[in-house]
Amino acid sequence: MTEPRYNGRKFQEMLIYMAEKSKDDPRCGDLKLNKLLYFADMAAFRRRGAAISGAQYQHQPHGPIATPLVPARRQLEQQKRVTVAKRPYFNREQTCTEALTPADPSVFEPDEVAIMEEVIARYWDFDAKAMEDEAHKEPAWRMTEDGETISYRSALIGRTASPKAIARGRELAARLGW
């Protein structure tokens, strides 16, 4: 299984989708948004053998970050599709990406939307610290050091395969003559 190819348009739409769906979550600053993107891409890779965006994620002390986030967001800001706001959150200032337009649903497969929805629902009540703690449990994050790229393939370590993944594996094995 190879590393997924990055799809910049899909990443931008995924970023907008996650920001849009998280607009009513007061805990969803950019640290949490990064983790939502990471968990959705990794869940898709584990479940489907293909990430949603194929974005590269980098090991950082607070957990994985999407390396294309800042340039993608800057481009979306120029297009007036997102804005970056600062808002108070307890005794700190929280940076938040806010969607100004809806994401284009035509770039996603139905199962990709379902995965993003599952990730948002699962982590809705998590704040940035809880998201960081959750990310630190991931074998893919624990296997890397600060600044290193997190391999999508490492997301498969310590996970059991779903029935759908097993069926897909059997299908591929039969097609390849294994």
C-alpha positions as YAML, in Angstrom:
chain: A
units: angstrom
residues:
- id: 1
  name: MET
  ca: [0.00, 0.00, 0.00]
- id: 2
  name: THR
  ca: [1.54, 3.30, -1.06]
- id: 3
  name: GLU
  ca: [1.25, 6.72, 0.48]
- id: 4
  name: PRO
  ca: [-1.74, 8.61, -0.90]
- id: 5
  name: ARG
  ca: [-1.30, 11.36, -3.45]
- id: 6
  name: TYR
  ca: [-2.13, 14.83, -2.17]
- id: 7
  name: ASN
  ca: [-5.23, 16.45, -3.66]
- id: 8
  name: GLY
  ca: [-5.05, 20.18, -2.93]
- id: 9
  name: ARG
  ca: [-8.61, 20.95, -3.98]
- id: 10
  name: LYS
  ca: [-9.98, 18.15, -1.85]
- id: 11
  name: PHE
  ca: [-7.90, 19.33, 1.12]
- id: 12
  name: GLN
  ca: [-9.29, 22.85, 0.75]
- id: 13
  name: GLU
  ca: [-12.85, 21.57, 0.56]
- id: 14
  name: MET
  ca: [-12.20, 19.26, 3.54]
- id: 15
  name: LEU
  ca: [-10.86, 22.22, 5.51]
- id: 16
  name: ILE
  ca: [-13.97, 24.27, 4.68]
- id: 17
  name: TYR
  ca: [-16.25, 21.31, 5.45]
- id: 18
  name: MET
  ca: [-14.69, 20.70, 8.88]
- id: 19
  name: ALA
  ca: [-14.70, 24.42, 9.74]
- id: 20
  name: GLU
  ca: [-18.29, 24.80, 8.58]
- id: 21
  name: LYS
  ca: [-19.53, 21.78, 10.54]
- id: 22
  name: SER
  ca: [-17.60, 22.88, 13.65]
- id: 23
  name: LYS
  ca: [-18.80, 26.50, 13.64]
- id: 24
  name: ASP
  ca: [-20.98, 25.97, 16.71]
- id: 25
  name: ASP
  ca: [-18.23, 24.18, 18.65]
- id: 26
  name: PRO
  ca: [-16.61, 26.78, 20.95]
- id: 27
  name: ARG
  ca: [-13.67, 24.41, 21.48]
- id: 28
  name: CYS
  ca: [-12.79, 24.18, 17.78]
- id: 29
  name: GLY
  ca: [-9.75, 26.34, 17.24]
- id: 30
  name: ASP
  ca: [-7.07, 25.54, 14.71]
- id: 31
  name: LEU
  ca: [-5.35, 23.00, 16.96]
- id: 32
  name: LYS
  ca: [-8.53, 20.94, 17.13]
- id: 33
  name: LEU
  ca: [-9.24, 21.52, 13.44]
- id: 34
  name: ASN
  ca: [-5.82, 20.08, 12.57]
- id: 35
  name: LYS
  ca: [-6.61, 16.95, 14.56]
- id: 36
  name: LEU
  ca: [-10.04, 16.58, 12.94]
- id: 37
  name: LEU
  ca: [-8.40, 16.69, 9.50]
- id: 38
  name: TYR
  ca: [-5.77, 14.17, 10.61]
- id: 39
  name: PHE
  ca: [-8.25, 11.75, 12.20]
- id: 40
  name: ALA
  ca: [-10.53, 11.90, 9.15]
- id: 41
  name: ASP
  ca: [-7.73, 11.27, 6.66]
- id: 42
  name: MET
  ca: [-6.28, 8.44, 8.75]
- id: 43
  name: ALA
  ca: [-9.70, 6.87, 9.37]
- id: 44
  name: ALA
  ca: [-10.38, 6.95, 5.63]
- id: 45
  name: PHE
  ca: [-7.00, 5.38, 4.92]
- id: 46
  name: ARG
  ca: [-7.60, 2.61, 7.44]
- id: 47
  name: ARG
  ca: [-11.15, 1.97, 6.27]
- id: 48
  name: ARG
  ca: [-10.85, 2.49, 2.52]
- id: 49
  name: GLY
  ca: [-7.15, 2.14, 1.77]
- id: 50
  name: ALA
  ca: [-7.27, 5.74, 0.53]
- id: 51
  name: ALA
  ca: [-7.14, 9.02, 2.43]
- id: 52
  name: ILE
  ca: [-9.64, 11.77, 1.78]
- id: 53
  name: SER
  ca: [-7.14, 14.51, 0.93]
- id: 54
  name: GLY
  ca: [-3.78, 12.75, 1.03]
- id: 55
  name: ALA
  ca: [-2.39, 15.74, 2.93]
- id: 56
  name: GLN
  ca: [0.96, 15.31, 4.57]
- id: 57
  name: TYR
  ca: [0.85, 15.42, 8.38]
- id: 58
  name: GLN
  ca: [3.84, 16.32, 10.47]
- id: 59
  name: HIS
  ca: [4.68, 15.27, 14.02]
- id: 60
  name: GLN
  ca: [4.61, 18.29, 16.33]
- id: 61
  name: PRO
  ca: [4.57, 18.46, 20.14]
- id: 62
  name: HIS
  ca: [0.80, 19.12, 20.26]
- id: 63
  name: GLY
  ca: [0.08, 16.29, 17.82]
- id: 64
  name: PRO
  ca: [-0.10, 16.02, 14.05]
- id: 65
  name: ILE
  ca: [-0.49, 19.11, 11.91]
- id: 66
  name: ALA
  ca: [-1.46, 19.26, 8.24]
- id: 67
  name: THR
  ca: [1.52, 20.80, 6.44]
- id: 68
  name: PRO
  ca: [-0.65, 22.30, 3.66]
- id: 69
  name: LEU
  ca: [-3.03, 23.97, 6.13]
- id: 70
  name: VAL
  ca: [-1.51, 27.47, 6.19]
- id: 71
  name: PRO
  ca: [-0.99, 27.88, 2.42]
- id: 72
  name: ALA
  ca: [-4.39, 26.32, 1.65]
- id: 73
  name: ARG
  ca: [-6.11, 28.56, 4.18]
- id: 74
  name: ARG
  ca: [-4.28, 31.63, 2.83]
- id: 75
  name: GLN
  ca: [-5.55, 30.84, -0.67]
- id: 76
  name: LEU
  ca: [-9.08, 30.28, 0.64]
- id: 77
  name: GLU
  ca: [-8.91, 33.61, 2.49]
- id: 78
  name: GLN
  ca: [-7.94, 35.36, -0.76]
- id: 79
  name: GLN
  ca: [-10.94, 33.70, -2.43]
- id: 80
  name: LYS
  ca: [-13.16, 34.91, 0.46]
- id: 81
  name: ARG
  ca: [-14.13, 31.31, 1.29]
- id: 82
  name: VAL
  ca: [-12.74, 31.32, 4.85]
- id: 83
  name: THR
  ca: [-11.62, 33.85, 7.39]
- id: 84
  name: VAL
  ca: [-9.26, 33.49, 10.32]
- id: 85
  name: ALA
  ca: [-10.57, 34.93, 13.55]
- id: 86
  name: LYS
  ca: [-9.09, 35.35, 17.00]
- id: 87
  name: ARG
  ca: [-11.45, 34.78, 19.88]
- id: 88
  name: PRO
  ca: [-11.05, 34.56, 23.62]
- id: 89
  name: TYR
  ca: [-11.08, 31.07, 25.05]
- id: 90
  name: PHE
  ca: [-10.71, 31.04, 28.83]
- id: 91
  name: ASN
  ca: [-7.49, 32.96, 29.55]
- id: 92
  name: ARG
  ca: [-6.07, 32.53, 26.05]
- id: 93
  name: GLU
  ca: [-6.66, 33.64, 22.52]
- id: 94
  name: GLN
  ca: [-7.88, 30.97, 20.14]
- id: 95
  name: THR
  ca: [-7.21, 31.11, 16.38]
- id: 96
  name: CYS
  ca: [-10.18, 29.79, 14.42]
- id: 97
  name: THR
  ca: [-10.74, 29.11, 10.75]
- id: 98
  name: GLU
  ca: [-14.32, 30.04, 9.89]
- id: 99
  name: ALA
  ca: [-16.04, 29.01, 6.67]
- id: 100
  name: LEU
  ca: [-17.63, 31.83, 4.68]
- id: 101
  name: THR
  ca: [-18.97, 29.56, 1.95]
- id: 102
  name: PRO
  ca: [-20.10, 25.94, 2.06]
- id: 103
  name: ALA
  ca: [-17.73, 23.21, 0.95]
- id: 104
  name: ASP
  ca: [-18.28, 21.81, -2.54]
- id: 105
  name: PRO
  ca: [-19.84, 18.39, -1.87]
- id: 106
  name: SER
  ca: [-19.12, 17.17, -5.40]
- id: 107
  name: VAL
  ca: [-15.44, 16.58, -4.58]
- id: 108
  name: PHE
  ca: [-16.26, 13.94, -1.94]
- id: 109
  name: GLU
  ca: [-17.43, 10.37, -2.16]
- id: 110
  name: PRO
  ca: [-20.41, 9.59, 0.14]
- id: 111
  name: ASP
  ca: [-18.24, 7.43, 2.41]
- id: 112
  name: GLU
  ca: [-15.74, 10.30, 2.78]
- id: 113
  name: VAL
  ca: [-18.50, 12.61, 3.99]
- id: 114
  name: ALA
  ca: [-19.66, 9.89, 6.39]
- id: 115
  name: ILE
  ca: [-16.13, 9.56, 7.79]
- id: 116
  name: MET
  ca: [-15.81, 13.32, 8.30]
- id: 117
  name: GLU
  ca: [-19.20, 13.39, 10.02]
- id: 118
  name: GLU
  ca: [-18.19, 10.49, 12.29]
- id: 119
  name: VAL
  ca: [-14.94, 12.21, 13.25]
- id: 120
  name: ILE
  ca: [-16.70, 15.50, 14.02]
- id: 121
  name: ALA
  ca: [-19.35, 13.73, 16.11]
- id: 122
  name: ARG
  ca: [-16.82, 11.59, 17.97]
- id: 123
  name: TYR
  ca: [-14.65, 14.53, 19.00]
- id: 124
  name: TRP
  ca: [-17.34, 17.20, 19.40]
- id: 125
  name: ASP
  ca: [-16.94, 17.47, 23.17]
- id: 126
  name: PHE
  ca: [-13.13, 17.40, 23.08]
- id: 127
  name: ASP
  ca: [-11.13, 20.55, 23.67]
- id: 128
  name: ALA
  ca: [-7.64, 21.13, 22.23]
- id: 129
  name: LYS
  ca: [-5.91, 19.35, 25.14]
- id: 130
  name: ALA
  ca: [-8.16, 16.28, 24.86]
- id: 131
  name: MET
  ca: [-7.54, 16.21, 21.09]
- id: 132
  name: GLU
  ca: [-3.80, 16.42, 21.71]
- id: 133
  name: ASP
  ca: [-4.00, 13.56, 24.21]
- id: 134
  name: GLU
  ca: [-6.01, 11.47, 21.74]
- id: 135
  name: ALA
  ca: [-3.53, 12.13, 18.93]
- id: 136
  name: HIS
  ca: [-0.64, 11.15, 21.19]
- id: 137
  name: LYS
  ca: [-2.19, 7.68, 21.57]
- id: 138
  name: GLU
  ca: [-1.94, 7.04, 17.83]
- id: 139
  name: PRO
  ca: [0.85, 4.59, 16.92]
- id: 140
  name: ALA
  ca: [1.48, 6.69, 13.80]
- id: 141
  name: TRP
  ca: [2.28, 9.74, 15.94]
- id: 142
  name: ARG
  ca: [4.25, 7.81, 18.57]
- id: 143
  name: MET
  ca: [6.55, 6.30, 15.93]
- id: 144
  name: THR
  ca: [7.77, 9.69, 14.70]
- id: 145
  name: GLU
  ca: [9.80, 12.55, 16.09]
- id: 146
  name: ASP
  ca: [9.21, 16.31, 15.94]
- id: 147
  name: GLY
  ca: [9.18, 17.55, 12.37]
- id: 148
  name: GLU
  ca: [8.93, 14.10, 10.76]
- id: 149
  name: THR
  ca: [6.21, 13.22, 8.31]
- id: 150
  name: ILE
  ca: [3.67, 10.74, 9.64]
- id: 151
  name: SER
  ca: [3.21, 7.86, 7.22]
- id: 152
  name: TYR
  ca: [-0.35, 6.90, 6.39]
- id: 153
  name: ARG
  ca: [0.77, 3.26, 6.40]
- id: 154
  name: SER
  ca: [1.79, 3.55, 10.05]
- id: 155
  name: ALA
  ca: [-1.85, 4.32, 10.84]
- id: 156
  name: LEU
  ca: [-2.58, 0.64, 10.21]
- id: 157
  name: ILE
  ca: [-0.37, -0.54, 13.06]
- id: 158
  name: GLY
  ca: [-2.26, -1.95, 16.00]
- id: 159
  name: ARG
  ca: [-5.60, -1.76, 14.26]
- id: 160
  name: THR
  ca: [-7.88, -4.60, 13.37]
- id: 161
  name: ALA
  ca: [-9.24, -4.70, 9.88]
- id: 162
  name: SER
  ca: [-12.90, -4.04, 9.24]
- id: 163
  name: PRO
  ca: [-14.97, -6.64, 7.37]
- id: 164
  name: LYS
  ca: [-15.00, -4.27, 4.39]
- id: 165
  name: ALA
  ca: [-11.19, -4.01, 4.45]
- id: 166
  name: ILE
  ca: [-10.85, -7.79, 4.69]
- id: 167
  name: ALA
  ca: [-13.20, -8.24, 1.71]
- id: 168
  name: ARG
  ca: [-11.23, -5.63, -0.26]
- id: 169
  name: GLY
  ca: [-7.98, -7.39, 0.63]
- id: 170
  name: ARG
  ca: [-9.34, -10.72, -0.58]
- id: 171
  name: GLU
  ca: [-10.57, -9.09, -3.78]
- id: 172
  name: LEU
  ca: [-7.15, -7.56, -4.45]
- id: 173
  name: ALA
  ca: [-5.36, -10.80, -3.60]
- id: 174
  name: ALA
  ca: [-7.55, -12.75, -6.03]
- id: 175
  name: ARG
  ca: [-7.07, -10.16, -8.77]
- id: 176
  name: LEU
  ca: [-3.30, -10.16, -8.26]
- id: 177
  name: GLY
  ca: [-3.11, -13.95, -8.04]
- id: 178
  name: TRP
  ca: [-1.87, -14.14, -4.46]
...
